[in-house]
Amino acid sequence: MKRFAHLFQQVDATPSTNAKVAALAAYFQEESPHNAVWALYLLMGKTRKRLVTSRVLRDAYLSISEIPEWLFEECYAQVGDSAEVIALLLQQQPELIQSAAEIPLAVWMEEILPKVKMVEQEDDLQRLIVSWWRSLHPFEAFILNKLLTGAFRFGASAKLVIKGLAAASDISEPELAHRLMGDFAPTVAFYQQLVQEGDGEVAPSRPYPFFLASSLEEDRFVEEDLSHWQAEWKWDGIRAQLIRREDESSIWSRGEDLITHQFPELADSLAQWPNGTVLDGEILCWTEAEGDRPMNFNALQKRLGRKRVTAKTMAEYPVCFMAYDLLEQAGQDLRTLPLSDRRSRLLGLLETIAPPQMRPSETLNFDTWAEIQTLRERSRDRGAEGLMLKALDSPYLVGRKRGHWWKYKVEPMTLDAVLIYAQAGSGKRANLFTDYTFALWQDAELVTFAKAYSGLDNKEIDALDKWIRQHTIEKFGPVRAVEPIQVFEIGFEGIAESKRHKSGISVRFPRILRWRTDKPAAEADTLATARQILTQHG
């Protein structure tokens, strides 16, 4: 655990990408495979489910400390994270730590933490956790707390972790990214196979790393020869790969979640395909009854997170797989071929099999930049959120590589809303109020309609944090109600009816576009205005 905690601190302490990669590479070179594979599992975000609640941690700490509960809550209100509060308090109370013996990370993960599941009484659970704290340095206790609550996060992306592992081995980054797609068992055998030359044994369900588009740089693109480009609608669904290998059907989301059981009709269609086939595309709830177009994203969410999808749900929220690309055919990896070749093969495959609930993405006709702009402006009429522009000679790469694929989204829908609640952020922003709740007018009442966490620069965040502290009118735990004075322009990609929200609407991807210091709260938008947008675009 000590070496893992040291790695965490090294990466968290530097803004330098090269320094982060160097620290990761050194760790993987020096650590044993047994510990390294568990570190990799955690760093790649494969953390297990929550074992205990934050309340259990708080009560465990209060049982061994003279700090009163109200003071702990005040500390929590400043830091915003129970795991971090306890680690900071333990740092100020060295007498609580009896020893700091080294226990390997693998032992913690495989032998020690599972003991939580065997404890029935909460008092016994608190004593067990306290005994662990006493054997750890405070920062190690912080990591332990995060693992216990299922909230472990690392200060480097999965891409950087792969870069560090590649530097420590002889395996290329794209190959490691492919081998690490999906879930994996954190075993020594897996790790040794991961970092050895050759393909080794490949799970039939393993997807390819997704190729992602970058936001269009208009000044750069207008110089392009447009005959070398393909345009498609940009849909707002679930990016997914459909895989048929060894008589097994698998559906993977871009977030590396196996979602086969949530779309049984797509899985049934996959059974018609030849083995060794992988398609990339978008899962959408689609209806032909309302103009042959996608339903809003809220409909798609009705299919997610369910252990069993009923016939009624499938009938109410029918899905379509919009196929973009063919990545594998007859077991052959096609990703290095030009998009034009892969597209031709894709169309031939879909025409031959004609699977239900599946269709190829539509390619759009254009000759000039002005025509591309016109198509983009029409996208909401098709239920899309813009265009995808793809070079016809582009290979299918890993991650976000600029210049091959561009996304050209429509301007967001906007509303001017009033800030009414604020909450501290997490991580490095735990001491700042950075999580905001906004409201719209309904008659003389402000009704909440969205939360947003991004869009302000550091100077604005600091200024707003100071204002929030000076204009708090009520506290609800970590949440502060503030004077309804400040107006912000909120941008969002979609809007839909919602029974879960008091406003009766929900918005997709809300973010702050600007701080409207020029506008009084009385002139903020109304819920009626939001419903007009819903009528037009929902």
Long-range contacts (C-beta under 8 A, 24 or more apart in sequence): 1-102, 1-103, 1-104, 1-105, 1-108, 1-136, 1-140, 1-143, 1-144, 2-102, 2-137, 2-140, 3-27, 3-30, 3-31, 3-35, 3-105, 4-35, 4-39, 4-42, 4-105, 4-143, 5-137, 5-139, 5-140, 5-143, 7-39, 8-139, 8-143, 8-154, 8-155, 9-139, 11-154, 11-155, 11-156, 12-155, 17-160, 20-155, 20-156, 20-160, 20-164, 21-160, 21-163, 21-164, 21-167, 22-164, 22-167, 23-164, 24-156, 24-160, 24-161, 24-163, 24-164, 24-165, 24-167, 24-168, 25-164, 25-165, 25-167, 25-168, 26-168, 27-164, 27-168, 28-164, 28-165, 28-168, 28-169, 29-168, 32-104, 33-188, 33-191, 33-192, 34-104, 34-106, 34-188, 35-104, 35-105, 35-106, 36-191, 37-106, 37-186, 37-187, 37-188, 37-190, 37-191, 37-194, 38-105, 38-106, 38-109, 38-110, 38-186, 39-105, 40-161, 40-165, 40-180, 40-186, 40-191, 41-184, 41-186, 42-147, 42-152, 42-154, 43-154, 43-156, 43-158, 43-161, 44-158, 44-161, 44-180, 45-154, 45-158, 46-183, 46-184, 46-186, 47-147, 47-150, 47-152, 48-147, 48-150, 49-150, 50-148, 50-149, 50-150, 50-151, 51-113, 51-116, 51-117, 51-147, 51-148, 51-149, 51-150, 52-116, 52-125, 52-129, 52-148, 52-149, 53-149, 54-82, 54-83, 54-149, 56-122, 56-125, 56-126, 56-129, 57-82, 57-83, 57-86, 57-129, 57-145, 57-148, 57-149, 58-82, 58-86, 59-122, 59-126, 60-125, 60-126, 60-127, 60-129, 60-130, 60-133, 61-86, 61-89, 61-90, 61-130, 63-126, 63-127, 63-130, 64-96, 64-130, 65-89, 65-93, 65-96, 73-477, 76-478, 77-424, 77-475, 77-477, 77-478, 78-424, 78-431, 79-424, 79-430, 79-431, 80-423, 80-424, 80-425, 80-426, 80-430, 80-431, 80-478, 81-426, 81-430, 82-145, 82-149, 83-142, 83-145, 83-146, 83-149, 83-151, 84-142, 84-145, 84-430, 86-133, 86-141, 86-142, 86-145, 87-138, 87-139, 87-141, 87-142, 87-145, 88-138, 90-133, 90-138, 90-141, 91-138, 96-133, 96-134, 97-133, 97-134, 97-135, 97-136, 97-137, 97-138, 98-134, 98-135, 99-134, 99-135, 100-135, 100-136, 100-137, 101-135, 103-135, 108-144, 108-147, 109-147, 109-186, 113-147, 113-148, 116-148, 153-427, 159-399, 165-195, 168-195, 169-195, 170-195, 170-197, 171-195, 171-196, 171-197, 173-398, 174-209, 174-397, 174-398, 177-209, 177-398, 177-399, 178-206, 178-208, 178-209, 178-398, 179-206, 181-206, 181-207, 181-208, 181-209, 181-252, 181-256, 182-206, 182-207, 182-252, 182-256, 182-258, 183-256, 183-258, 204-243, 204-245, 204-246, 204-248, 204-250, 205-243, 205-245, 205-248, 205-250, 205-252, 205-258, 206-243, 207-241, 207-243, 207-250, 207-252, 207-256, 207-278, 208-241, 208-278, 208-280, 208-327, 208-328, 208-335, 208-396, 209-398, 209-399, 210-239, 210-241, 210-254, 210-280, 210-399, 211-280, 211-396, 211-397, 211-398, 211-399, 211-401, 211-404, 211-405, 212-399, 212-400, 212-405, 213-388, 213-390, 213-400, 213-405, 213-406, 213-407, 214-400, 214-402, 214-403, 214-405, 214-406, 214-407, 215-406, 215-407, 215-409, 216-389, 216-406, 216-407, 216-408, 217-406, 221-369, 221-389, 221-406, 222-369, 226-366, 226-367, 226-368, 226-369, 226-372, 228-391, 228-392, 228-393, 229-389, 229-390, 229-391, 229-392, 230-339, 230-340, 230-343, 230-363, 230-389, 230-390, 230-391, 230-392, 231-363, 231-364, 231-366, 231-372, 231-375, 231-387, 231-388, 231-389, 231-390, 232-324, 232-361, 232-362, 232-363, 232-364, 232-387, 232-388, 232-390, 233-361, 233-362, 233-364, 233-379, 233-382, 233-384, 233-386, 233-387, 233-388, 234-379, 234-384, 234-385, 234-386, 234-387, 234-388, 234-407, 234-408, 234-409, 235-282, 235-284, 235-294, 235-322, 235-383, 235-384, 235-385, 236-294, 236-297, 236-384, 236-385, 236-493, 236-494, 236-508, 237-282, 237-283, 237-284, 237-285, 237-294, 237-297, 237-300, 237-322, 238-282, 238-283, 238-284, 238-300, 238-304, 239-280, 239-281, 239-282, 240-280, 240-281, 240-282, 240-283, 240-321, 241-278, 241-279, 241-280, 241-281, 241-327, 242-266, 242-270, 242-278, 242-279, 242-281, 242-321, 243-270, 243-277, 243-278, 244-270, 244-271, 244-273, 244-274, 244-275, 244-276, 244-277, 244-278, 245-275, 245-276, 245-277, 245-278, 245-331, 246-275, 247-275, 251-283, 259-304, 261-307, 261-308, 261-309, 262-303, 262-304, 262-305, 262-306, 262-309, 263-303, 263-309, 263-319, 264-309, 264-314, 265-314, 265-318, 265-319, 265-356, 265-357, 266-319, 266-321, 266-357, 266-358, 269-321, 269-355, 269-356, 269-357, 269-358, 270-355, 272-353, 272-355, 273-349, 273-353, 273-355, 274-330, 275-331, 276-328, 276-329, 276-330, 276-331, 276-332, 277-326, 277-328, 277-329, 277-330, 277-349, 278-326, 278-327, 278-328, 279-321, 279-323, 279-324, 279-325, 279-326, 279-327, 279-346, 280-323, 280-324, 280-325, 280-326, 280-327, 280-396, 281-321, 281-322, 281-323, 281-324, 281-325, 281-361, 282-321, 282-322, 282-324, 282-361, 283-319, 283-320, 283-321, 283-322, 284-319, 284-320, 284-321, 284-322, 285-317, 285-318, 285-319, 285-320, 286-318, 286-319, 286-320, 287-318, 293-382, 293-383, 294-320, 294-383, 294-384, 296-494, 296-496, 296-538, 297-494, 297-496, 297-508, 298-496, 298-497, 298-498, 298-506, 318-357, 319-357, 320-357, 320-358, 320-359, 321-357, 321-358, 321-359, 322-359, 322-360, 322-361, 323-350, 323-358, 323-359, 323-360, 323-361, 324-361, 325-396, 327-396, 334-396, 335-395, 335-396, 335-397, 336-395, 336-396, 337-395, 338-392, 338-393, 338-394, 338-395, 339-390, 339-391, 339-392, 339-393, 339-394, 339-395, 339-396, 340-392, 340-393, 342-396, 372-408, 376-408, 376-410, 377-410, 379-410, 380-410, 380-537, 385-409, 385-410, 385-493, 385-494, 386-410, 409-493, 412-491, 412-492, 412-493, 412-513, 413-491, 413-492, 413-493, 413-494, 413-495, 413-507, 413-533, 413-537, 414-489, 414-490, 414-491, 414-492, 414-513, 415-440, 415-449, 415-489, 415-490, 415-492, 415-525, 415-529, 415-530, 415-533, 416-487, 416-488, 416-489, 416-490, 416-516, 416-519, 416-523, 416-524, 416-525, 417-449, 417-450, 417-487, 417-488, 417-490, 417-524, 417-525, 418-446, 418-484, 418-485, 418-486, 418-487, 418-521, 418-524, 419-482, 419-484, 419-485, 419-486, 419-487, 419-488, 420-446, 420-448, 420-481, 420-482, 420-484, 421-448, 421-479, 421-480, 421-481, 421-482, 422-468, 422-479, 422-480, 422-482, 423-478, 423-479, 423-480, 424-478, 425-453, 429-461, 432-461, 432-462, 432-465, 433-464, 433-465, 433-468, 433-469, 433-480, 434-461, 434-465, 436-488, 436-512, 438-488, 438-490, 438-510, 439-484, 440-503, 440-524, 440-525, 440-526, 440-527, 440-529, 440-530, 441-524, 441-525, 441-526, 441-527, 442-503, 442-526, 442-527, 442-528, 446-484, 447-502, 447-503, 447-527, 448-501, 448-502, 448-503, 449-501, 449-503, 449-505, 449-507, 449-527, 449-530, 450-490, 450-492, 450-507, 450-510, 451-510, 452-488, 452-490, 452-510, 452-511, 452-512, 453-511, 454-511, 454-512, 455-491, 455-511, 455-512, 455-513, 455-514, 456-512, 456-515, 460-515, 464-515, 484-521, 485-521, 486-515, 486-517, 486-521, 487-515, 487-516, 487-519, 487-520, 487-521, 487-523, 487-524, 488-512, 488-513, 488-514, 488-515, 488-516, 489-513, 489-514, 489-516, 494-537, 494-538, 495-530, 495-533, 495-534, 495-537, 495-538, 496-534, 496-538, 497-534, 497-538, 503-527, 503-530, 505-530, 505-531, 505-534
